[in-house]
Amino acid sequence: MLNQVSISGRLGRDPESRAVGGSTVTNFSLAVSEKYKDKKTGEMIDKVSWIRVSAWGKTGEIAAEARKGDELVVHGALETKTWEKDGQKRDSTEVNARIVFRVAGNAAKAASGKAKPQQTGFDDEIPF
């Protein structure tokens, strides 16, 4: 069986990092949107879902550099966590990230002045 997921979304707030057992874990939530037309009313609906993501080690360190509003692409696996609170069994599903990419702004929009170029946090001195 294959447990693989790829999502693209925007950060709702800055990622949170902490040390766990000699490694770094970074947690963040991505807003993933979907637009569709309501069949009954004909109205356009913009549905937003929040996806919880955790990234460990070097992947977590890279994800920690992103900031609220940045668009990220995440590749990883679904993981369900179960715990008990007040005698009730609870569980949540999140993405355990293996790869995280930060998407740069659209170059054509930036050149036309319609969008601000995004700061990527990476070295801007590219040799080509």
N, C-alpha and C positions, 0 to 999 in steps of 0.2 A: 504494500500500500504506500501511497505517496501523501505526505502531509506538507504541502507547500502553498504559500499564499504570497501574492504581490499586491500592494496597495499604494495609492498615491493620494496625498492629502496635505492639508495645511496644519501646522502646529497651533493648538489653541492657547498654549502658554509655553514659557521656556522649559526645556527638559530639566528633570531633577536627577542628579547623580549621587551615588553613595558607594562607599567601599563595603564589600561583603566577602569575607574569607580571602583577602588578598587580591581580589579582583574588583573591577568597577562595574556597577550596573546603572544604567540610565533608563528612566521611565518617562514616557511622554504619551500624549493623546493626539491623534490625527483626526481632523474633521474631513470626512469624505462626503461629497455631495452628489446628488443624482437629480436630474431634471426630467420631468415627464408631464404629459398632458392628461388631466383628469378626464376619464371617459364620459362621466355624467355632466360635468359643468363646462368642459372644454378649457378650463383654467390651467395655466402652467403651474406646476408644483415644484418647489425646490426643497428636496428632502435632504437633511444632513444627519449623518450617523457618526458617532464618535468611536474610534478604534483605539484600544489601549495597546501600547507597545513597550516591550522591555528589550534592551540591548546590552549584552555583556562584553567585557574585555575591551579590546581595541575598537570594536564596532560601537560600544557604548561611549567611549571617549570621543569618537568622531561625531556621534549623534548629539553629544552634550554641547558641541559648538554651535548648533542651530539655535535660532531664536523664534519667538512667537511670530506667526504669520508666514514663516518660511515654508515652501513647498518641499516635501520629502517623498521619495519613493523608497519603499521598504520591501525587502524580500525576506521571507522567513517561514516559520512553522506555527500553526495554531497550538496553543497550550491551554488546558483547562486546570484551574486551581480550585481546590475545595477546602473549606474551613468551616468551623462552627462558631456561631455568635449568638449569645442568649438562648442556647439550646436549639437553635435553628441551623440546619445544614445550608450552607451557601456556596455558590461557585461562580466563577467568572472565566471568560475566555479572552485571551489576549494573544497578540502576535509576539513570538520570540524571534527578534530580528537577527538575521545572519549578515545582511548587507543593507546599508543605508546610504542613499544618494541625496544630495541637496540639489534641487533643480534651479538653474540660473534663470533669470528673467528672459523674456522673449526679446531677442536682439533687435528685431524689426521694430517693435513697439518702443524700445528704449531709444533707438536712433531717431524715431519720429517725434520723440518728446512726450509720448502718450503714457509711458510707464517709466518709473524710476528704476535704474539698474540696481539689482540686488547685490549686497555685499555677501560674498560667499564664505569669507573667513579663511580662504585658501590663499596661498602665495600668488599674487597677480603677475609676477614676472615669469611668464611662460616663454620658453625659448623659440617659439614659432608663431 
